[in-house]
Structures are given as C-alpha cells and as structure tokens.
C-alpha cells in the first residue's frame, strides 16, 4: 500500500454550510460516516485536523507575508493521509469526501518514500 495526502480545499471565507444547525449536523454526520468507512477499510494512515484560514508565508528571502496568498480564493481547510494501492484508488476514496458537498475539492498527492542520507 502507498500513502496519499488528501488536502481539503474550500473557498476562503465560505460559510454557506453553517447556515443552520440542521445543515451543520448533517455535514458532521457525513464526515463521521466517510472517515468511519475509511477507517473500517483500514485506509486511514493518519487523521488530520481542520486548518485555520489565516497564516503566514516565509519565502526563500525570509520575507514574511500574510498567507496563504491574498490573490488565491481557495484555501486549505484540512488534510488526511490515506492508504491505497495506487492513485486511482485514492481518487475513488476521495470522491466520497463531504468537502465536495460544500463546493470544495480534494487535492490528492502521493507521499514519497523517505530516502535520507544520514
């Protein structure tokens, strides 16, 4: 099995899903059901947490700016590491993500094997 990083992205500042307690409860249940299903299939390598939209960026010149980037309308909302045989299987797992119900997306990245020369 390979590991893949799922990056959950949404429009920065979007709060449509928080419009009612019923919608929030339904969304929370969808997340619980999806992550529970992945866990039951032994597909979760590591659970992530929600990410605050505010942050800082340090560039190669050690200049610090407010981040992620002002010109970008979509930001990272959270992440998760999953196990899958290949990227195609990881894509299929991502298709069940509740972030998609909120108009968001899931970026999928393969985690490279560590090859550090000590």
N, CA and C of each residue as an Amber inpcrd file, in Angstrom:
protein
   354
   0.8360000  -1.1960000   0.0000000   0.0000000   0.0000000   0.0000000
   0.8690000   1.2430000   0.0000000   0.4440000   2.2300000  -0.7440000
   1.1060000   3.5260000  -0.7620000   0.2990000   4.4900000   0.1010000
   0.9430000   5.5700000   0.5140000   0.2360000   6.6060000   1.2560000
  -0.0080000   7.8030000   0.3510000  -1.1620000   8.4100000   0.5590000
  -1.5540000   9.5960000  -0.1990000  -2.0410000  10.6610000   0.7740000
  -1.7490000  11.8870000   0.4400000  -2.2260000  13.0220000   1.2090000
  -3.4720000  13.5640000   0.5390000  -4.5490000  13.6910000   1.2960000
  -5.7500000  14.3710000   0.8300000  -5.7110000  15.7700000   1.4290000
  -5.7460000  16.7900000   0.5890000  -5.8170000  18.1730000   1.0470000
  -7.2130000  18.6710000   0.7180000  -7.9520000  19.0240000   1.7400000
  -9.3230000  19.5060000   1.5590000  -9.2750000  21.0100000   1.3500000
  -9.7550000  21.4510000   0.1880000  -9.7290000  22.8660000  -0.1640000
 -11.1490000  23.4110000  -0.2800000 -11.3020000  24.6730000   0.1330000
 -12.5840000  25.3690000   0.0160000 -12.3240000  26.8270000  -0.2830000
 -13.3720000  27.4850000  -0.7420000 -13.2760000  28.9230000  -0.9620000
 -13.0640000  29.5990000   0.3880000 -12.0630000  30.4730000   0.4620000
 -11.7750000  31.1700000   1.7100000 -12.9620000  32.0250000   2.1330000
 -13.3260000  31.9180000   3.3860000 -14.4190000  32.7100000   3.9260000
 -15.7990000  32.1490000   3.6630000 -15.9260000  31.0760000   2.9060000
 -17.2410000  30.4940000   2.6130000 -17.8140000  29.8700000   3.8660000
 -19.0250000  30.2150000   4.1910000 -19.6770000  29.6960000   5.3980000
 -21.0950000  29.2110000   5.1070000 -21.4060000  28.9370000   3.8330000
 -22.7530000  28.5210000   3.4510000 -23.2310000  27.3040000   4.2300000
 -22.3380000  26.3640000   4.4830000 -22.7140000  25.1330000   5.1570000
 -23.0770000  25.3540000   6.6130000 -22.7220000  26.5160000   7.1720000
 -23.0200000  26.8110000   8.5730000 -24.3280000  27.5810000   8.7330000
 -25.1530000  27.6030000   7.7010000 -26.3480000  28.4400000   7.7290000
 -27.4220000  27.9570000   8.6950000 -27.3930000  26.6950000   9.0780000
 -28.3730000  26.2170000  10.0460000 -27.7790000  25.0660000  10.8490000
 -28.2870000  24.8810000  12.0690000 -27.8050000  23.7550000  12.8820000
 -28.0690000  22.4070000  12.2130000 -29.1730000  22.3050000  11.4720000
 -29.5020000  21.0590000  10.7930000 -28.4790000  20.7270000   9.7110000
 -28.0850000  21.7630000   8.9400000 -27.0800000  21.5500000   7.8950000
 -25.7300000  21.1780000   8.5130000 -25.3710000  21.8410000   9.5910000
 -24.1070000  21.5310000  10.2650000 -24.1160000  20.0950000  10.7800000
 -25.2350000  19.6780000  11.3800000 -25.3400000  18.3180000  11.9170000
 -25.2590000  17.2890000  10.7850000 -25.9330000  17.5520000   9.6730000
 -25.8910000  16.6280000   8.5360000 -24.4770000  16.5440000   7.9560000
 -23.8010000  17.6830000   7.8740000 -22.4360000  17.6910000   7.3610000
 -21.4980000  16.9500000   8.3130000 -21.6410000  17.1820000   9.6020000
 -20.8110000  16.4940000  10.5910000 -21.0120000  14.9850000  10.4950000
 -22.2510000  14.5520000  10.3350000 -22.5380000  13.1230000  10.2040000
 -21.9110000  12.5670000   8.9280000 -21.9690000  13.3250000   7.8440000
 -21.3640000  12.8680000   6.5900000 -19.8570000  12.6740000   6.7610000
 -19.1910000  13.5990000   7.4660000 -17.7620000  13.4570000   7.7270000
 -17.4950000  12.2250000   8.5940000 -18.2940000  12.0440000   9.6410000
 -18.1220000  10.8740000  10.5180000 -18.3180000   9.5790000   9.7390000
 -19.3390000   9.5330000   8.9130000 -19.6180000   8.3280000   8.1210000
 -18.4820000   8.0400000   7.1430000 -18.0000000   9.0760000   6.4570000
 -16.9480000   8.8880000   5.4640000 -15.6440000   8.4480000   6.1250000
 -15.2190000   9.1690000   7.1650000 -13.9670000   8.8020000   7.8290000
 -14.1000000   7.4550000   8.5420000 -15.2890000   7.1600000   9.0820000
 -15.5190000   5.8610000   9.7110000 -15.4140000   4.7290000   8.7110000
 -15.9340000   4.9520000   7.5100000 -15.8550000   3.9470000   6.4520000
 -14.4070000   3.7110000   6.0380000 -13.6410000   4.7950000   5.8710000
 -12.2330000   4.6490000   5.5090000 -11.4540000   3.9340000   6.6050000
 -11.7550000   4.2510000   7.8540000 -11.0860000   3.5980000   8.9810000
 -11.4240000   2.1130000   9.0180000 -12.6880000   1.7750000   8.8120000
 -13.1150000   0.3720000   8.8140000 -12.4390000  -0.4300000   7.7000000
 -12.1190000   0.2360000   6.5930000 -11.4340000  -0.4240000   5.4790000
  -9.9100000  -0.4160000   5.6470000  -9.4370000   0.0860000   6.7920000
  -8.0010000   0.2250000   7.0690000  -7.3140000   1.0890000   6.0150000
  -7.9790000   2.1640000   5.6070000  -7.4480000   3.0670000   4.5940000
  -6.8700000   4.3530000   5.1930000  -7.0800000   4.5950000   6.4830000
  -6.5950000   5.8260000   7.1020000  -5.1960000   5.5920000   7.6550000
  -4.2380000   6.3710000   7.1690000  -2.8710000   6.2960000   7.6790000
  -2.6940000   7.2730000   8.8430000  -3.3050000   8.4470000   8.7350000
  -3.2560000   9.4480000   9.8040000  -4.3710000  10.4550000   9.5730000
  -5.1000000  10.7420000  10.6270000  -6.1720000  11.7350000  10.5360000
  -5.5700000  13.1240000  10.6900000  -6.0760000  14.0430000   9.9230000
  -5.6480000  15.4270000  10.0220000  -6.6300000  16.2120000  10.8570000
  -6.4350000  17.4850000  10.8890000  -7.3230000  18.3890000  11.6220000
  -7.6980000  19.5420000  10.7150000  -8.7360000  20.2600000  11.1020000
  -9.1140000  21.4450000  10.3410000  -8.0070000  22.4760000  10.4330000
  -7.8460000  23.2320000   9.3740000  -6.8020000  24.2470000   9.3040000
  -7.4460000  25.6270000   9.3140000  -6.9210000  26.5150000  10.1590000
  -7.3860000  27.8960000  10.1970000  -6.9970000  28.5710000   8.8870000
  -7.8740000  29.3690000   8.2910000  -7.5380000  30.0030000   7.0180000
  -6.4450000  31.0620000   7.1250000  -6.2170000  31.6100000   8.3110000
  -5.1770000  32.6270000   8.4850000  -3.8230000  31.9630000   8.6980000
  -2.7890000  32.6160000   8.2770000  -1.4530000  32.0870000   8.4720000
  -0.4150000  33.0580000   7.9560000   0.7930000  32.6040000   7.8760000
   1.9140000  33.3910000   7.3790000   2.6820000  32.5400000   6.3740000
   3.3760000  33.2020000   5.4680000   4.2300000  32.5340000   4.4960000
   5.6260000  33.1360000   4.6250000   6.6240000  32.2690000   4.7470000
   8.0190000  32.6960000   4.7540000   8.6190000  32.2480000   3.4300000
   9.1610000  33.2040000   2.6450000   9.7320000  32.8310000   1.3430000
  11.2300000  32.5930000   1.4510000  11.8480000  32.2980000   0.3200000
  13.2720000  31.9680000   0.2880000  14.1680000  33.1070000   0.7550000
  13.6590000  34.3500000   0.7140000  14.4120000  35.5080000   1.2090000
  14.1210000  35.8000000   2.6680000  13.3650000  34.8920000   3.3070000
  12.9530000  35.0200000   4.7070000  12.0230000  36.2040000   4.9310000
  11.3620000  36.6500000   3.8560000  10.3360000  37.6780000   3.9880000
   9.0560000  36.9900000   4.4420000   8.3420000  37.6350000   5.3350000
   7.1130000  37.0730000   5.8790000   5.9250000  37.8710000   5.3700000
   4.9300000  37.1730000   4.8280000   3.7010000  37.8120000   4.3670000
   2.5140000  37.0880000   4.9740000   1.3880000  37.7600000   4.9780000
   0.1680000  37.0940000   5.4060000  -0.1680000  36.0300000   4.3910000
  -0.6630000  34.9020000   4.8630000  -0.9390000  33.8110000   3.9420000
  -2.3280000  33.2600000   4.1630000  -2.7120000  32.2840000   3.3850000
  -1.8520000  31.6030000   2.4380000  -1.4270000  32.5360000   1.3020000
  -2.3000000  33.0400000   0.4890000  -1.9850000  34.0570000  -0.5110000
  -3.2400000  34.8720000  -0.7380000  -3.1050000  36.1770000  -0.7110000
  -4.2600000  37.0570000  -0.8270000  -4.9690000  36.8860000  -2.1610000
  -4.2100000  36.6550000  -3.2300000  -4.8220000  36.5600000  -4.5610000
  -5.5250000  35.2290000  -4.8080000  -5.3680000  34.2790000  -3.9290000
  -6.0000000  32.9680000  -4.0860000  -7.3340000  32.9690000  -3.3510000
  -8.3830000  32.4810000  -4.0120000  -9.7010000  32.4750000  -3.4010000
  -9.9860000  31.1740000  -2.6620000  -9.1820000  30.1440000  -2.9360000
  -9.3970000  28.8500000  -2.3190000  -8.2470000  28.5750000  -1.3590000
  -8.5670000  28.0190000  -0.2000000  -7.5330000  27.7250000   0.7730000
  -7.6550000  26.3130000   1.3080000  -6.6390000  25.8890000   2.0350000
  -6.6280000  24.5660000   2.6270000  -7.4860000  24.5810000   3.8930000
  -8.4300000  23.6510000   3.9720000  -9.3180000  23.5750000   5.1270000
  -8.9400000  22.4300000   6.0580000  -8.2090000  21.4520000   5.5680000
  -7.8020000  20.3210000   6.3810000  -7.0590000  19.3090000   5.5390000
  -6.6890000  18.2020000   6.1640000  -5.9100000  17.1920000   5.4570000
  -6.0810000  15.8290000   6.1220000  -5.6670000  14.7980000   5.4330000
  -5.7190000  13.4290000   5.9370000  -4.7420000  12.5960000   5.1110000
  -4.1110000  11.6310000   5.7220000  -3.2810000  10.6750000   4.9960000
  -4.0520000   9.3760000   4.8760000  -4.1150000   8.8360000   3.6670000
  -4.8300000   7.5790000   3.4320000  -3.8940000   6.5670000   2.7870000
  -4.2950000   5.3090000   2.8600000  -3.5550000   4.2230000   2.2210000
  -4.3800000   3.7090000   1.0500000  -3.7250000   3.5270000  -0.0760000
  -4.3890000   2.9990000  -1.2670000  -3.3460000   2.2880000  -2.1160000
  -3.8070000   1.3890000  -2.9580000  -2.9000000   0.6360000  -3.8200000
  -2.2290000   1.5380000  -4.8470000  -2.9700000   2.5520000  -5.3200000
  -2.4400000   3.4480000  -6.3480000  -3.2670000   4.7350000  -6.3500000
  -2.8850000   5.6720000  -7.1780000  -3.5760000   6.9700000  -7.2080000
  -5.0330000   6.8360000  -7.6550000  -5.3170000   5.8760000  -8.5240000
  -6.6950000   5.6830000  -8.9760000  -7.6040000   5.2710000  -7.8200000
  -7.1070000   4.3970000  -6.9600000  -7.8960000   4.0110000  -5.7920000
  -8.0520000   5.1960000  -4.8400000  -6.9870000   5.9810000  -4.6690000
  -7.0690000   7.1670000  -3.8160000  -8.1130000   8.1490000  -4.3430000
  -8.1700000   8.3160000  -5.6590000  -9.1800000   9.1910000  -6.2770000
 -10.5820000   8.6870000  -5.9470000 -10.7940000   7.3850000  -6.0560000
 -12.1180000   6.8240000  -5.7530000 -12.4920000   7.0540000  -4.2940000
 -11.5160000   6.9160000  -3.3740000 -11.7870000   7.1810000  -1.9600000
 -12.1540000   8.6490000  -1.7510000 -11.4780000   9.5480000  -2.4510000
 -11.7250000  10.9820000  -2.3060000 -13.1000000  11.3930000  -2.8070000
 -13.6520000  10.6510000  -3.7460000 -14.9610000  11.0030000  -4.3130000
 -16.0810000  10.9650000  -3.2790000 -15.8640000  10.2920000  -2.1500000
 -16.8730000  10.2540000  -1.0940000 -16.7170000  11.3560000  -0.0600000
 -15.7410000  12.2300000  -0.2360000 -15.4430000  13.2620000   0.7630000
 -16.5770000  14.2930000   0.8760000 -17.0470000  14.5420000   2.0940000
 -18.1010000  15.5450000   2.2960000 -17.6960000  16.9640000   1.9110000
 -16.4130000  17.2480000   1.8190000 -15.9720000  18.5770000   1.3800000
 -16.5170000  18.9040000  -0.0040000 -16.7360000  17.8790000  -0.8160000
 -17.2800000  18.0820000  -2.1600000 -18.7240000  18.5890000  -2.0930000
 -19.4590000  18.1840000  -1.0450000 -20.8420000  18.6530000  -0.8670000
 -20.8820000  20.1460000  -0.5500000 -19.7680000  20.6890000  -0.0770000
 -19.6950000  22.0860000   0.3160000 -19.1100000  22.9460000  -0.7960000
 -18.9480000  22.3710000  -1.9880000 -18.3690000  23.1160000  -3.0970000
 -16.8530000  23.1140000  -3.0860000 -16.2630000  22.3230000  -2.1970000
 -14.8110000  22.2630000  -2.0910000 -14.2220000  21.2040000  -3.0070000
 -12.9440000  20.9510000  -2.8320000 -12.2440000  19.9580000  -3.6300000
 -11.3010000  19.1650000  -2.7330000 -10.7810000  18.0710000  -3.2830000
  -9.7850000  17.2640000  -2.5880000  -8.5760000  17.1380000  -3.5050000
  -7.4680000  17.6790000  -3.0590000  -6.2100000  17.5130000  -3.7860000
  -5.5760000  16.2200000  -3.2930000  -5.0750000  15.4120000  -4.2050000
  -4.5060000  14.1120000  -3.8550000  -3.0450000  14.1080000  -4.2550000
  -2.1760000  13.8170000  -3.2890000  -0.7460000  13.7640000  -3.5520000
  -0.1770000  12.4580000  -3.0230000   0.6800000  11.8380000  -3.7910000
   1.3780000  10.6410000  -3.3540000   2.4610000  11.0480000  -2.3610000
   2.5830000  10.2910000  -1.2750000   3.6250000  10.5440000  -0.2930000
   4.8640000   9.7670000  -0.7340000   5.9570000  10.4790000  -0.8980000
   7.1830000   9.8450000  -1.3790000   7.8550000   9.0710000  -0.2520000
   8.4830000   7.9730000  -0.5900000   9.2340000   7.1800000   0.3790000
  10.4110000   8.0130000   0.8730000  10.7320000   7.8550000   2.1270000
  11.8480000   8.6070000   2.7070000  13.1680000   7.9650000   2.3070000
  14.0340000   8.7770000   1.7550000  15.3660000   8.3190000   1.3590000
  16.3790000   9.3630000   1.7870000  16.5970000   9.4700000   3.0720000
  17.5240000  10.4540000   3.5940000  18.8900000   9.8020000   3.8220000
  19.8970000  10.4640000   3.3770000  21.2490000  10.0020000   3.6740000
  21.6880000  10.6820000   4.9660000  21.8840000   9.9070000   5.9890000
  22.1290000  10.4160000   7.3210000  23.4370000  10.9860000   7.5270000
